[in-house]
Amino acid sequence: MRGMAGAAVCLALLLGGCGGPKLSGNETYVTITPADDEAEALPVAQKHCGTYGRIAHFKRMEGKSALFDCDARMPG
């Protein structure tokens, strides 16, 4: 019985989205949800874009989502 209770708690946490913001995107853009503002989402966007050797550039907020372009780094 105790194992079932533990499994129920784990399932609730997974379904509740307690793992942080959700990301969708690729090498050209990223959307981060939820985000209250650009400043909150920027570090996550920089990490995502950085995996492609790019930098995040804020575009806009759409409700609780922050949208960023992943721009190529300028040589230099």
C-alpha positions as CSV (number, residue, x, y, z in Angstrom):
1,M,0.0,0.0,0.0
2,R,2.8,2.4,0.8
3,G,4.4,1.9,-2.6
4,M,1.1,2.8,-4.3
5,A,1.0,6.1,-2.4
6,G,4.5,6.9,-3.4
7,A,3.7,6.1,-7.0
8,A,0.6,8.3,-6.9
9,V,2.7,11.2,-5.6
10,C,5.3,10.8,-8.3
11,L,2.6,10.7,-11.0
12,A,1.0,13.8,-9.6
13,L,4.3,15.7,-9.7
14,L,5.0,14.6,-13.3
15,L,1.5,15.6,-14.5
16,G,1.6,18.8,-12.5
17,G,4.6,20.1,-14.5
18,C,6.8,20.8,-11.5
19,G,9.9,20.2,-13.6
20,G,10.3,23.8,-14.7
21,P,9.4,25.6,-17.9
22,K,8.4,23.8,-21.0
23,L,10.5,24.5,-24.1
24,S,9.6,24.1,-27.8
25,G,11.8,25.1,-30.6
26,N,14.8,24.3,-32.7
27,E,18.0,26.0,-33.9
28,T,16.1,29.1,-35.1
29,Y,13.6,29.8,-32.2
30,V,12.5,28.8,-28.8
31,T,9.2,29.3,-26.9
32,I,9.3,29.1,-23.0
33,T,6.2,28.5,-21.0
34,P,5.4,29.6,-18.4
35,A,7.3,32.9,-18.2
36,D,6.3,36.1,-16.5
37,D,8.6,38.3,-18.5
38,E,11.7,38.4,-20.8
39,A,14.2,38.5,-17.9
40,E,12.8,35.3,-16.3
41,A,13.0,33.4,-19.6
42,L,16.2,34.7,-21.0
43,P,18.7,32.4,-19.2
44,V,16.7,29.4,-20.4
45,A,16.5,30.7,-23.9
46,Q,20.3,31.4,-23.9
47,K,21.0,27.9,-22.9
48,H,18.7,26.4,-25.6
49,C,20.1,28.6,-28.4
50,G,23.7,28.1,-27.1
51,T,23.4,24.4,-27.8
52,Y,23.2,25.4,-31.5
53,G,26.1,27.9,-31.2
54,R,23.6,30.8,-31.3
55,I,22.4,33.6,-29.0
56,A,18.8,34.3,-27.9
57,H,17.1,37.5,-29.1
58,F,13.7,38.3,-27.4
59,K,10.8,38.7,-29.8
60,R,7.6,39.0,-27.7
61,M,5.4,37.7,-25.0
62,E,2.3,35.8,-25.9
63,G,0.3,35.3,-22.7
64,K,2.5,33.3,-20.3
65,S,5.0,32.4,-23.1
66,A,8.2,34.1,-24.1
67,L,9.3,33.8,-27.7
68,F,12.9,34.2,-28.7
69,D,14.8,33.9,-32.0
70,C,18.1,32.0,-32.0
71,D,20.4,34.3,-34.0
72,A,23.8,33.4,-35.4
73,R,26.7,34.7,-33.4
74,M,28.6,37.5,-35.2
75,P,32.2,36.6,-36.0
76,G,34.7,38.6,-34.2
